[in-house]
Amino acid sequence: MAIDPHEILAILDRCCDRFTFPMLDNGYVYLAATRLSLYRGTEEWAIVIEVFGFSPRSELPDTHIYTFSNALHDRDSPAKYVNEKAYYQYLANNPSNESRFVFPIEAGEWQDDQDCELVAAGAKEFIMRGHTLPLPALAEYAKREIELQASPRIKVFELSRFAADVARDSVLATAQERRLSVPPSMTQIFQLEAWHHPNVVEEDVRPNGSETFQQLAQVLATGDTSLYRPSLPPNTHWRNWPEGGIL
């Protein structure tokens, strides 16, 4: 059975309706970095979108790994849910999508213990992916056009954006993490570091009406990466989504 690009777009649209498709202007998340990957098998396909940012509700910066597929791998077990009804509700609400989270920046004394949105005053270093790194000087933020809202204090989302600029591969998912919900039988065929993402809130554009995802669905259906020929400029940089994190 061939991969149907219309089915791919229909699944993504349904995820939009359930609010499980990434909104880069999510009012609860300060966006810092994104990446998109495509995987393909004989009859199977998967789209993985990574979103690194900071939500005060999570307390630590995290990388949200969104996976959309007709053959999801390693789904939650019933033991993770309070009862059987809750487990089956999880499956019913997420039939073709999965969310996983990783935390590239470790908890530590770098973060204000009274306000998780602030870097601790006087902190000198933080740990990312097991490596101790010096916290940047104020001038380093300015070099990257990161405007500090409460200077000389640093907000955690500002540090997240700095980290994404200087160590992008470290804040985004590893190759293994990207595949957490992708069957081992699939092969990665494509990856984008930037693309034109639909504004599913303000402009009410669904993936089915997005040039980007129309073309990516064709790439998945055929395996031909040359079918991705965008005419719209990339917009996935955090500067393009100023509403993110303001709630």
C-alpha positions, 0 to 999 in steps of 0.5 A: 500500500502506497503512502498517501500524502492526503492522509498525512495532511489529514492527520496533521490537520486533526492534530491541529484541531486537538492542539497537538501540532506545534504552535510556534507562538504558544503563549506558554513557551518562549521559543528558542530553536526548532528542527524538522525531520522526515522518516520513511519506510515501505508503507510507513512515514513519520514527521518529527518536529523538535521545539526547544524553549522555556515554559515557566510551568516546566521550570526547566528549558526543555526540548519537546519532540513531536512525532506524527506517524502512521506507525508510532513506536514505543507508546506509553504503557498502561502502567503510566495511567491511573486506570484503564480508561485513562490509558485508552483515552490517551490512545484515542486522543493521540492515535497518530501523534506522540510527545516526548520531552528531554531536558538539555540543561540540568537543574542547578544553582544557576537558576534562582531558587525563588523565581524559576524564570530568572538566572540566579544573581552571581551564578557563574556556570550551568550544565548542559548535556553533562558539560559545565559551561560558563554563563555568558556576560551581558555583552554576549546577549547583545551580540546575538540581538537578545534584548534583556527584559530585566537587565542586569538580571537574566531571564531563563528564556534569554539564556535558552536563546543564547544556548540555542545560538551557540550550541544548537545541536546540544539543545535540540534532540540527539539522533536517538532522542529524535527516534524515540517514537519512530520505528527502527525500520524507518530511514531518515530521508530529510531534515530541515533546520528552518522552514515556513511554519503555518501560523495555526492561531492568528492566521488559522492556516492548517498543514493542509493549506501550508505549502511547506507541509504539502510539499513534505507530504509529497516527499514522504509519499515518493521518497523524492526530496527534490519535491521540496521546493519552498517559495516562502522564506523560513520563519521558524526563528524565535524572533518571528513569534513574539507572542510566544511565552507571554501568557 
